[in-house]
Amino acid sequence: MLGELRLPSPVVEIEDHRLRVAGVRVVLKRDDLIHPEVPGNKWRKLKYNLATARELGFGTLLTFGGAYSNHIRATAAVGAYCGFETIGVIRGEEHLPLNSSLQYAVSRGMRLTYLERTTYRAKTSDAVIGALHREFGDFYLIPEGGSNADAVRGCAELPAKLDASVDVLFCAVGTGGTLAGVAAGARADQLVVGVPVLKGGAFLEDDIVFQVPVAMAPLTDRSSVRRDSPSAGSLVPRSRLPAWWRRMVCSPCRLAARPEEK
């Protein structure tokens, strides 16, 4: 098995005079400390996928990612720890020697295969998935970034681990699964804001709004999830964050540890 997980993960408060002047309290949920090889949202996104794969009788996990994908690394790790074979479908051509991320994945037993970029963009098509099945046989498919209903379910558990005084949650957005989960698990009076890490990330908004009710049904009423509601999550480009926030996140801050509310 995976070994000792640091759960619940710590919550630390940022001590910065600019926050005090603004009258704002900022805390960080240190999910990066959950496990050294499966940090942060990766464990939350993968744990229910592992349970589903095992329940359905699959022995192999297949997933997608770029050459420096943290998701590829994490999938390789959980596969090694939890007894699954793993296959990583990597965007682009093979380059040798492997970079440190892919070398780590291989060291954890992951088989790598490569798709040129045009084909990779069609990775969810029946043609591409069928070709992968013909090459590798049966496998449990985990989407790029791990974002699916099981991932959203895992990430939805995060807001309940935060202090009740937290009224706004900021979340980095890659594929949208973590933001969808956090939005689904947030209280009705909490605002959830996603900051895309990719240029033009606003295209994810429809995906996120769709993922929340689909993944959490029947816990979430789809009709109540809208772009303008706190539970839907809002996508905000980093350039539109308040100037004091942009300065703060770019500056080194001293972290003061504090106990987590369970």
Secondary structure, DSSP 4 states (H G I P E B T S, - for coil): -------SPPEEEEE-HHHHHHT---EEE-GGGS-SSS-THHHHHHHHHHHHHHHTT--EEEEEE-TT-HHHHHHHHHHHHHT-EEEEEEES---SSPPHHHHHHHHTT-EEEEE-HHHHHTTTSHHHHHHHHHHH-S-EEE-GGG-SHHHHHHHTTSGGGS-TT--EEEEEESSSHHHHHHHHHS-TT-EEEEEESSTTGGGHHHHHHHHHHHHHTTSS-GGG--TTSGGG-EE--GGGS-HHHHHHHHS--EEEEEPPP-
